[in-house]
Amino acid sequence: MKKGAVIIDVSIDTGGCFETSEITTHAKPTREKFGVIHYAVPNIPSRYPKTASISISNIFTPYLLKLGEDGGLENSLRFDKGLRNGLYLYHGILTNKSVGEWFDLQYSDINFLIF
C-alpha cells in the first residue's frame, strides 16, 4: 500500500483481515506500520450502536420474512444453502466445523441433520 494509506480492520476481533494488523485501543486507536496507518479497535459497532442496530436489522429482516414465507426454519434450512452455512447450532447440536475444531468439540454436518 502507498505510504499514508489508512486501513480499518473491522475483523480484528477474530484475528484481523490484514497481515500487519495489531489490536489498538480507544486510548491509542491508530498504529503506523510501513507508512500505513492501521485502525484496529475491537468491537467497532459498539461505538455506533444506532447505526449497528439499523445495519443488523437490514440484514435480518429479509431472512425473517423468508422464514415466514417458507413455513418456518426447518423448510428454509432445507432450501437455503446460505442460511445452512451460517448456522452454528441445530436442536442443541453444534454444526459449525470451525468452532468445533477450535474448541475441540464434537460437531455434526448440518446437511446430515436436516435431510
N, C-alpha and C positions, 0 to 999 in steps of 0.2 A: 504494500500500500504506500501511497505517497506520504511524505512527512507532513504532519499537520492534520492528517485524516482523523476522524473520530469514529469509533465503533461503540455501540451499545450492546452489551451481551445480555440479552433477555433470558438466556438459558443458564446463567451462572449457577443457579440453584441446583442444577443437575449435571454440573461439570463444565458447563460453558460450551460455546459453539466456535470459539476461536482458540487456536493453539496458544496464543500469547495472553489469554485472559487469566486474570487472578482476581479473587474476590476483593472488592473495595467496600468501604463503609460510607454512611451518610456524613460522617465527620470528615472523611477524605475520599470523596466519591470517584476521583479520577486517578489514573496512573499512566505514565508515559513509558512506552516500550518501542524501541526502534523508530522513534519520532512519531508514533501513532498514539493518540490519546484513547485510553480504554475507560469505559464506564461499565462497571460490573457489580453494582449493588444488588444483593439478593432481594427477591420478592418485590420487584418494581411495581406491580399492580397495587400493593398496599399503600403506596404514596398517592395513588389516584383512584380511590375506591369507587367513586361515582362512575368514572369512565370505565373502570374494570367491570363493574356490575352491568353497565349497559352493553359492553362488549360480550360478556359471557351470556347475557340474555339473548343477544342477537345470534349467538352460536347455538344455544339450546332450544330456542323456540321452534325452529323448523323441525328438529328431531322430535320434540314433544308432540307437535301437530301430526307428524308422520306416524308416531306410535299409535295415536288415536285412530288415524285413517287405516292403519294396518291391522287393527284389532288387538293391540297390546304389544308388550315387549317380546313375548315368545315368537310371534309372527314376524315382527321386524327383524329379530336376530336371524331368522331363517333366510331372509331375502336381502338383507343389507350387510354386505361384507365389511364396509367401513365401520358400522356400529359394532359388529362382532370383534373387529380388530382393536377397538377402543375399550373393550370390556375387560375388567380385571377380576371380577367375582361373579359367579353364576350359581345361585342357590347355595351360597356358602363355600363354593369350590373355587380356589384360585385358578384363573385361566390365563394369566399373563406369564409367559415363559421367562422374560427378562427379570421380573420381580421374583419369581420362584428360584431362578438360578442365583440371583444376587443375594437373597436371604436364605438360601439353601432350604427352600420349602417345596413341598410336593405341589405340582400343578397338573392340570389336565387341559388338553386342547379343546377349546370351545366347540369346534366342529364335530367332535365326537360326543358331545353332551346334548346338542340340540336336535340332531337329526335321527 
